[in-house]
């Protein structure tokens, strides 16, 4: 697995280790406290742009490729880095998969590839229209993986999972729900880009881990699949729910909508349910409750 020390990667590493699998995790950062451990777990610190990848694939039946530079807004100023890490590093990994005859790769893509869709629901059958450099690199990475799978003589099959807005314990602190929970628990300020009417399909990290597991183990061939809930809420509704659960309200400051931000995301999950046999099962209230409890426990531990 690449990106094993990240938000989704750390959850997936623990899940796979608990299921008794042999897991090799690669990340530029060392594994954090509480990371997956055990005789069948190996953490490798290295950069996909330079690391010798083929030896790491020895005996591996599937690769989950989560490593990437995230974030829409910084990608306008740092596009070269996004191309290097999200596209060129992906190609190096795919070359190693091809050279070793690896049979399966699962690539983390993003709902951002749809852009500001005119469709009510974002479906895998519609033409992508990325609205930011970040989204362009995510689309390039997923299509590159599919191209390697279609290459004559290739043993590789590739599944690209288009994650909608993933949240949960351990999420990056710059993400909306993380910032909202901290602001609500502390009664402090939070900046919201736009008027709060933007709607997002929020999917809990445990559901994402299950979706990745289905993509790893199912016998379906290459393809693209949405990973969302098929439901969305406005940012204003999200703030109200988090405030009620935290029993305190943040100070909301509205700022201008940023380039590349889209108005609405809503996954069409019918193909994922039919082909992969996956549906998200954690509703937003439960996911927020668990996220708030986790953040409260961290704050208590720091205070101690």
Secondary structure as UniProt FT lines:
FT   TURN            4..5
FT   HELIX           7..18
FT   TURN            19..20
FT   STRAND          23..27
FT   TURN            33..34
FT   TURN            39..40
FT   STRAND          41..45
FT   TURN            48..50
FT   HELIX           54..57
FT   TURN            58..59
FT   STRAND          63..65
FT   HELIX           73..76
FT   HELIX           79..82
FT   HELIX           83..88
FT   HELIX           89..100
FT   STRAND          104..110
FT   HELIX           111..114
FT   TURN            124..125
FT   HELIX           133..150
FT   TURN            152..153
FT   STRAND          157..163
FT   STRAND          165..167
FT   TURN            169..170
FT   TURN            173..174
FT   HELIX           176..186
FT   STRAND          189..193
FT   STRAND          199..200
FT   STRAND          202..204
FT   HELIX           205..217
FT   STRAND          223..227
FT   STRAND          233..234
FT   HELIX           235..246
FT   STRAND          251..255
FT   TURN            259..260
FT   HELIX           270..271
FT   HELIX           272..276
FT   HELIX           284..303
//
